[in-house]
């Protein structure tokens, strides 16, 4: 099987996201776990577009584009950087992404080469 390694573009629409966390985060302090929408505020009432929905767990990021498994992660100040492997219809991708909390309680997502950016809005519980 042929594997490509390059920046994740539209992986998170993608707010796509996925991780296997190491000891860098205690069980209760990984701040990204939750449901989000990408680039549009989340209503959480069932009317959010499926194409905007993103779910982040400790192990993976799921969006309408595909599933990314988090292979490694590290905290750098307020940001969390992750090395991910994503499974898309066109085949697997590996790349690096960064999540940065913003003052307005959203999360900025960007790939390593800054070719794709998104803002994630946390959905109400």
Buried (B, 14 or more C-beta within 10 A) or exposed (E): EEEEEEBBBBBBBBBBBBBBBEEEBEEEEBEBEBBBBBBEEBEBEEEBEEEBBBBBBBEBBBBBBBBBBBBBBEEEEEBBBBBBBBBBEEEBBBBBBBBBBEEEEBBBBBBBEEEBEBBBBBBEE
